[in-house]
């Protein structure tokens, strides 16, 4: 597609449920990033991939969070046993490979945990 | 990791006024980007500017890498410029962007 797409755009779930958030990067972009943005703050890094390889997962807050990108294109961020503190905007970005390339962000998924 | 600080935190302008937003960073950068988060939550790319000067319509940006700061200029502001402006950077071998806390801009009639 023309830009980064994410689904769902909004997700409301009950505490304790698992959720899966999807990201479809810009065609041809090798690098894919996940960020989390709390209300009133800037996005914070969670994890990123080059192709299908997870290069850095240092930002994942705990082992309830995981991400995959099995075919080097679409990625899924999974949160198990959700808690209210997981409520946030989850943003995906993609770029051509490398540290010096511009990142483009998707519209985000607004997650609310009741 | 790199520290990114933005100022001012809040700014209120009348339509037609000009403004300058500042971003200071603590280390040499490979990537520096400016974004506009509009009231609908979209994060829109404004500039990719690790060094030098760029202009796009009423907006321009300058990064002085040796002095570790970047400036975003908005001229003849419009109500549609309202929102939060973020600066983000990475350094060394890290690909992840570190964001500043943003400047919240409100343009009034």
Interface residues (C-beta under 8 A of the other chain):
Chain A: X31 X33 X35 X41 X42 X43 X44 X45 X48 X55 X56 X59 X89 X91 X93 X95 X98 X99 X100 X101 X102 X103 X104 X105 X107 X108 X110
Chain B: X30 X31 X33 X35 X41 X42 X43 X45 X48 X50 X86 X88 X90 X92 X93 X94 X95 X96 X97 X98 X99 X100 X101 X102
